[in-house]
Amino acid sequence: MAIAFGVYTLGSITVAVFLSLLTYFTYQLLSRYVHTWNEMKAIPGLEGAYPILGNALQFKANAGDFFCQVIEYTNQFRNEPLMKIWVGPVPFLILFHAETIETLLNTPKHMDKAYVYEFLHPWLGTGLLTSTGDKWRRRRKMLTPTFHFSILTGFLEVMNEQAKVLIEKLEKQVGKGAFNCFRHITLCALDIICETAMGKKIYAQSNHDSEYVRTVYKMSDIITRRQRMPWYWSDFIYYFLGEGREHNRSLKVLHSFTESVIHERAEYITESDSESDQGMKKRRAFLDMLLKTTDEDGNKLTHKDIQEEVDTFMFRGHDTTAASMNWAIHLIGSHPEVQRKVQQELQEVFGQSDRPINTEDLKKLRYLECVIKESLRLFPVVPFFARTICEDCNINGFKVPKGANAIIIPYALHRDPRYFPNPEEFRPERFLPENSEGRHPYAYVPFSAGLRNCIGQRFAVMEEKVVLASILRNFNIEATQKQEDLRPMGELILRPEKGIWIKLEKRVC
Ligand code: HEM
């Protein structure tokens, strides 16, 4: 009897403690939420935000519609320095003016990535893109030398080789009418990143049905759907009611592929790794450098650390360049005058020769570089990037509390008529040095800016130059879609909803 009474009392105490803790934490969360809501009241924002759900019910489910919706908001609020939306209980500032973006990116205080990047963690771990604080600083220091110009030059051979495979495939489309080139270009970019990042040829251009390739795309879709749906942010709900199981299946495919490549490569590397078994010169990959690099204390990266970075390069390093080259192809193909100028430049550099492109050539392709920049202005392929506000601050006179998230929208920023008059016009000349003078340094940030800018920027521009120059040395392009027909679909990467349709004609010099 006494024992039963004791157990009963103990049970009651446990329940009472549990309820008190629950009440305490709920109170803490709610009071923080109410405090943030009040602090941010003055910031212009969308009507109709409900408590806890925020504006989430207003968001369009389809990726293309959602992107257009956000851009519509930025047009509506163009004359305000910033705006806010509530995604569930989390406030997001939307920034699309050079002046406010500078305040955010120009300080080491707000370097942490926003909450929505958490959904990339199962795939990318906390690699360079997703890590914060000291880990990020150490990794960035270790990885920066791997993107040095001299290393990138070594990748030119792979870029030229894969561009040649692409040209052979495109030859088959000459005279056959309009076709969608999106996939052709993407597979070329994928072959380039696989060989340069991992030293692994996957022959994506000839074998388009690789499970790894399909899963990279599937995973990006799964993650972005989850980012838009706050009711799936809790792991518990996501794995029971959402796509959690599909997510984990895809994760297994992605990780086992990169894991096996890393093991294979680690075994293959010997102390003097400049010669391969056959005595041929072995090509260096980012992975080889990651396997050898050490931090200030002489510590090497573990295989798990390396996998985070390899997965990050694979994720960030091909979809971006592929989409960017596709947009450029559309724009070149619909502006004959620009195409003529690029081809004239190519003629001056290469004449009749069909030799591969070298570093000296790259420096001379200045107009092509302006074309790439202008394409990235109109279609910045990373359509959003976001930060957590790490301490209370002031943005253009508005108080912003610690813990809020800020999203930068280059697509809207790059259309600011103060810095880019007639912003919808495609005019590569805007980026000639004489026309860029005096422009606000944060008015154009396709690769982000400040300490956490894109580490792969030079790699990307080099790849784009090689592939686009190869195409334009061989073909004349005619775009068969009007710009109005190309609805951008912006999630992790800004892509044209229905691909890029062009006609090709063999070029006679
Ligand atoms: C046209 C091509 C590309 C564009 C427009 C682009 C754009 C960007 C942007 C906007 C960011 C900042 C993202 C953020 O703050 O969340 C970023 C970061 C990053 N990018 Fe790129 N990128 C491109 C190509 C590449 C390539 C080819 C690689 C690798 C080979 C790469 C690797 C990275 C990495 C590792 C980061 C994280 C850097 C850090 O936080 O320290 N990117 N990129």
Residues whose N, C-alpha, C, O or C-beta is under 5 A from the ligand:
A	BS01	HEM	L128 L129 F313 R316 G317 T320 T321 S324 V381 V382 F385 A386 V445 P446 F447 S448 L451 R452 N453 C454 I455 G456 F459 A460
